[in-house]
């Protein structure tokens, strides 16, 4: 019987695969080799995780790691048509426990770090196995260091495979379904992302050189505060005597204001910085601001507060800017990519998203809840459900409380005074 099936299969005409779109051929050839600068070398990009680059990227990654993804099944566009997945769902289990050696916080933190520094982050989704049978859903998630990964383009499938070359280990090849590639859009290369660090490479190099120069200045020793000049030729013994005398007389916080009386022929003048040296010092602040600007991180988020008088107002405003203008767009991008490459493995309507992280949403939500309740747009139980609270058992709280001018009859004052959070 098996032989007959084999013959039938051999004689059956092969199913013709659809031709690849013409534009796919444009993405198939690998792009040229990197020109050699560190901004095109992922390993060197990771080595620039220091100074103000670290301050900015670490702030973004830590804030992103605090935000848990919201996993749901979408049955429509409205909020009430988004059905949350139970915590026992395999996708919830996967993201809550990526693998035995990685916590969810570390997963999101490192994902953002790789994206900010290299523009790419690669997740290896290990297939779940039942005995010797490999199931269709992932069992673990592993982060692959970006410098190890090479994307192999394909004219038909867009990506043919991912080559992973870890130091000291033979190259392994993984299929497109085994690796999830998160990346920031790159207008110059469709297969690799572009990071803020790469876009700001010159400023990062300038900041590194400024730090090296400052270190060398301290290593060589500080400059003297005053210069003594004379037309006479002084012996080494005389120079040493003058230095020791001045050091003994003027050192210490109690002696800095004492008058200086010089011997015949000596003139004293303070050692001042030249305009070029002053500009050198100002450049450090300028490069700092440029680095923070390209990562879109307000200075107070990194600990720089120049006007302490405003205090909490500066911090709150900076967090609003940071969460709404910097973090939320990145989380939206990651959520959409994971919905496409991970959520669809669990069902066509499974969505991975991140709730709005802006700190001012709480006040706005409370005002919206109050207005919706007064106008009868939402019931008390709907509002309680949105806040994660159990509904009231009384069925009257499942019906909107309409104003008297809308329901055609006078309404008791106590009906509209029912608190939202108190038990009936």
N, C-alpha and C positions, 0 to 999 in steps of 0.2 A: 504493500500500500504506500509506504514511504517512497519507494522507487517511482511509482506512478505519479505521486505528487511532485517529485523532483523533475520528472519529464515534462509535466504540464507547466511547471514554473519556468523551465528552460525554454519552452516553445512560446510562452506568453510574451507578447511584444512589450518591450520596456516602455514605461510611461515617460513621455517627453517632458523634461523640466522646462518651465517657462523661461524665456530669454531674459537675461539681466537687463535692467534699464540702461539706456545708453549713458546716462550720467554716472552710473556706478563705476564705469571704467575710469572716470577721472579720479576716483578716490582709491582705486586699486593699487597703483604703483607706490612703493614706499618713497617718502620724501627724502631729500638730500641729507647727507650727514650733518651733524651740528657744526657750526663754524668754529667752535673751539672755546668760546667765552663761557664762563661759569653759568650764565643765565640759561644756557641750553644743556647743562649737565645736572641731572637731578641730584646726584650725590653731592655736588658742590652747593647746590641750592639748599640742601638740608644743613650743610655746615654753616650757612649764614643765619641759622636760627640763634641769634645772639643780639645783645644790645637792644636797640629800639625795635628791631624786627621781632625779637622774642617778646618784648613788652606788648606789642600790638597783636601778634598771632596768639600768644598765650591768653590774652583777654578774650579774643573771639572764641578760641577753642574751649575755654572754661565755661563761658556763657552758653555755648551750644551744647556742651555735655550736660548742662542742668535741665535742658528741655527734652522731655520724653515725647516720642512720636505718638500721634493719635491714629490708631488703626481701626478702620471701619469698613463696612460694606455700603456702597453708595447705591441707593434706589431712586435717587432724584437729586435736584439741585438744592432743595430746602434743608435746613438744619435737622428737622425732625425726620428726614428721609435718610439720614446717615446713621446706620445701626452699628454701634461699637462692637468690635470683636471681643468675645469673652477672654479672660486672662488665660484660659486653658487652650486657646487656639494655638496651633503649631507656630504661626508667625509671631504671636506674642511671646511664646516660649523661646523662640529663636533669638529675638532681639533683647529679651530679658536675660538670657544666658547664652551669649554668642559662642563661647567655647570654654573649656575648663580653666584656661589661663587668662581670660580677658573679661573684664567687667563691662557692662553697658557704658559706663562713664568713660572708660578708657577707649572703647570702640569709637564713640562719637568724638572724643578729644583728638585722637590720632587721625581720624578721618579728616577733620578740619585742618589739622596741622599740615598734613600732606597736600591738601587742596590749596592752602594759602601759600605754601612754599614752592610747590611744584606744579600746581594746577591739576593734578591727577591723584586719585585714590583708588586702589584696587582691592576689592573684596573677593576672596576665594570662598565660594559657597560649597562646602563639602556635602555631597549627597547623603541623605539619610539611608541607612541600610537596615534590612531585616534579615538577619542571617547572611546568606550570600546574595540576596536580592537587593538591588539598589532602587530606592523609591524615587518618586519624581520631585519630592520637596527636600530642601536643604536641611541638614541636621546640625551644622555648625557654620560659623562665619569666622574667617581668618583674614587679617589685614596683611597684604603683601607689600613690603617696602617698595616704593615707586622706582628707585634706581634698578631694581631687579627685573622689571617688566618691560617687554618690547611687544608692541602691537603689530600683528601681521595682517595687513589689509587684504581684502578680497573683493573682486568685481561683482560677485553675486550676493554674498552674504554680508558685505561691508567690512566685517571683521572675520578673518579666517580662523585665527587662533591667537593665544597669548603665550609668548615664550618667557619663562621665568628662569633667570640665571642667578642663583644665590652664590656668594663667594665660597669656593671650595667644593661646590656641588655641581654635578652634571646638569645641563639645561633640561628643564621639563617643559612640555607643551600642554597647554590646557585649552579646551574648546571654549567657544563664546558663551555657552550656557553654564560654564563652571566659574566664570569670573564676571563680577559686576564692576564696570568701569564708571566711576563718578569723576566728572571733570568740569572745570569752568570753561565756557565757550572760548574757542580760539579762532579768530578770523583768518589765521594763516595756515592752520593745520586742523582738518576735521577729526583726526584720530588722537590728538593729544591736546590737553587743556593748557591754558595760559594763566599763570598765577600773578597776583599783585606784586610778588617779589621780583618776578622776571620783568614786569613792566617798569620797575623802579630800580633796576640794577645799577645804574650810574650813581644814583644818590646813595645806595647802600654801600657801594665801593668808596665813595667820598667820605661817608661816615666812618667806615673802617680805617681809612687812612688818617682821619682826624684823631681817632682813638689811639692809633699807633704813635702818632706824633706827640700827643699829650703824655703817653706813657714814657716815651723817650725823653721828654722834657723833665719829668720827675726822676727818671733814672739817672740823668746827667746831673741833677741837683738844681735847687732853686737859684734864681739870680739874686745878686745883692740888692738891698733896698736903697743904698746910697753909693755914689761914686766919688772918690777923692781924686782930684787932678792937680798936677804941679808940673812946672817946667824943669824942675830939678831932676837929676838922676839919683834915685834912691837905691840903697843897697837892700839885699834880701833881708838883712837883719832889721833895717829900719821899717820895711813893709810889714814884717811879722810883728814888730813892736806896736805899730799903729793898729793893726787888725785886732790884736789881743786887747789893746787898751779900749778900743771902741766896743768890742764885744763885752768886756767886763762892765763898762760904764752904762751901756744902753740896752743890754739884753733884759728880758723880763717885762711883764705888763706894767710894773711900777716905774720904769725908767724910760719908757719910749718918748716922753714929752720933755725930757731934760734938754737944755740948750747945748749946742755943739760948738765948742771953741777950738779952732784949728790953729796949727802952728804956722809959722811964716811960710808963705808961698803955696799953701794948700787951699783948694777950692772944693766945695761939696755941692753936688747936684743929685737930685733923685733919679733913680733908674726908671724911666717910663717906657711904655710899650709904643712901638711905631704904629702908624695907621694900618700897615699891612698885618701886624700882629694882632691888633684889635679886631680887624676884619676876620682874621683866622679864628678868633674866639667866637665871634658872632656866627660864623659858618656852622658851628656845632649845633646851635639852636635851630638854624634854618634847615639843616639836613634832618634833624629830629622831627620837625614839623612836617617836612615833605614825606618822610616815611610813614608817620601816623596818618597823614592825609590820604596816601595811596591805599592804605588798608582801611580807611574810613573809621578810625578809632579816635574819638575825642580825647584830648589830653587828660581830663579828669578820670577817665576810665583806667588809664595807666598809672594813676597816682599823682599827676601833676595838677595842682590847684594853685593858680597864681593870685586869686582873690579869695582869701579865706573868709572874708566878711560875709559873702553870700552863702557859704556853707552848703546846706542841703539843697538849696535851689539850683546851684551849679550841678551838683551830683544828679539830681532828678532830671534836669534838662539834658545832661550828657547821656544819661541812660535811655531817655526817650529817643534821642538821635541815634544812639548806638544800636538799640534794639530794632527800631523801625527802619533805619536807613542802611544798616550794615548787616546785622544778624539775620533778620527775617528773610531778605531776598536769598541768602545762601541756604537757609533751611527750606524755603520753598523749592529751590532747585534740587536739593537732595531728595526731598519728599517726592517730587514728580519722577525723578530718575529711579528711585526705589519702587515706586508704584509700577512703573513700566517693567523693570527688570527683576523685581522680587515679588511684589504684591500679586501680579498677574499669575504667578505660579500657584497661588492658592485660590484663584477664582477670578473671573473677568471683571468683577466689580469691587475687588479688594483694593483699598486705597491706603497709602502711607502718607501722612501729613503731619505738620507741626503747627500747633495752635499759635495764634498771634502772641508774641512775647512782650509787647510794649507794656511798661509799668502803668501807663495811664488808662489802660483798658478796664481796670477794676472800677474806677470811679465812673467811667462812661457806661459800663455795664449796669451798675447800680441805678444810674439815672434812667437808662433805657428800660430796666425792669419796672421801675416805679411808674414811668409814663405808660408802658404797655398795659400794666395792671389797671391804671385809671381809665384808659380808653377802651379796655376790653379786648385788646389785641392778642393777649395771651392769658391763659389761666394761671392761677397760683401754682398748681402742680407742674405746669410746664416750666415755670420759672424755677421752681425747686429742683426739677430734674436737670435743668441746665447748670445748676450750681452743685450738682452731685448729691442732693439731699433726697431722702425718701419722700414720696408723695403723701399727702394727707389721705386717710382712708375715707373721709366723708366725700361723697360724690359731688357735692356742690362746688368743691374746689377744682373739679374738672370742667366746669362751665365758666365762661367769661362773665365778669361782673360789669355789665354795661352801665354807662351813665343814665340818669333818669330821662334825659332828653332823647335817648336812643331807644330805650325799651318801652317808652310810652306810658310809664307809671312811676309815681314817686318812689324813691328808694330810701330805705332806712339808713340813717347815718352810720349805724354800726356795720353795715355791709361793706362800706368802703374803708372802714377803719381796721379791718382784720389784718393783723401783721402777717408778713410773708413767712416768717421763720418760726412763729410760735405754734405749738401744737393746738389743734382745735378742741 
